[in-house]
Amino acid sequence: MKSASFKDLASIRIGHARNAEAGTGCTVIICDKGATPGVDVRGGAPGTRETDALDPVNLVDKVHAVVLSGGSAFGLDASAGVMAYLEEQGVGFDVGVTKVPIVAQAVLFDLFVGAHNVRPDKAMGLEACQAAKTCNPREGNIGAGTGACVGKLLGMNRAMKSGLGVSMLRQGDLLVGAVMAVNCLGDVVDPKNGAVLAGLLEEDKKSFASTEKIMAGFYDQDSIFPGNTSIGVVVTNAILQKSQATKIASMSHNGIARTMSPAHTMVDGDTLFVMATGEQKAEPSVVGMMAARAVEQAVVRSVTQTPGAYGLLGYGDLMK
């Protein structure tokens, strides 16, 4: 496997929109011709749209866009703008009188960053669509990653800034990439050696505490910090059946498990989608293996490529 460019996946367009002052935003991944979808929700506190439609036993076999956004459940409004944009473009499931775009979405909790009463809405979703193009997407404090942060077990005062990260891999003519907005309760670690890259800070904010060690001491408490969730989309040019795309979504979560400590908690709504554009014959298990690796790399980049913001330190601040 080697690194590749999102420009090589011509069927996929990606766009961002944000309100930088309010600390929130959304990202849209569009496939106008429709992509074979899959989804796997692993976290205990998800906020999603149209995930049931993506179940392999159900009718719809294509998704036209996936939206990742901040705003918690309020942010689900962003899909209305994506729906309006795609309908105007004549994109969607043909029902005779119109075409109904199939737009799935997952949200993360960013209400403790910036202005809690400003969230992604229809206008922001439309703005992201208008900005969408085939390109290497921007990373960091952009789109769904605008208000993301990690290491929140003891509250925002000892958390660190994270954001949006991407990765694209190639094996021969097979392309597999990931777009990740990382907002986990725990720490982001280097999968090569387990070293913490971003996460829960010590009180002096000069070094890392261990979320897992401190969390273990909360064993008899009713609840822990609720405002989390990491979400993402795996994109590939592979020819897949819907059931295979669903399995690949499941395998993709291995990338989260390798890079977030802990992962998939009751207060993380971790959700991963798959969009397969159907242009390259591929063995599904190979696609799943590459997807997990792409997710892993995108998670790492979500912290290493994100500067501090909104009073939160970034990776670069601790590496100086």
Secondary structure as UniProt FT lines:
FT   STRAND          2..3
FT   HELIX           6..8
FT   TURN            10..11
FT   STRAND          13..19
FT   TURN            20..23
FT   STRAND          24..41
FT   STRAND          48..49
FT   HELIX           52..54
FT   TURN            56..57
FT   STRAND          63..69
FT   HELIX           72..77
FT   HELIX           78..88
FT   TURN            89..90
FT   STRAND          93..94
FT   STRAND          99..100
FT   STRAND          103..107
FT   TURN            111..112
FT   TURN            116..117
FT   HELIX           122..130
FT   HELIX           143..145
FT   TURN            146..147
FT   STRAND          149..150
FT   TURN            153..154
FT   HELIX           156..158
FT   STRAND          160..161
FT   STRAND          164..171
FT   TURN            172..173
FT   STRAND          174..181
FT   STRAND          187..189
FT   TURN            191..193
FT   STRAND          196..198
FT   TURN            203..204
FT   HELIX           211..216
FT   TURN            217..220
FT   STRAND          231..238
FT   HELIX           242..259
FT   STRAND          260..261
FT   TURN            266..267
FT   STRAND          271..280
FT   HELIX           284..304
FT   TURN            310..311
FT   STRAND          312..313
FT   HELIX           315..319
//
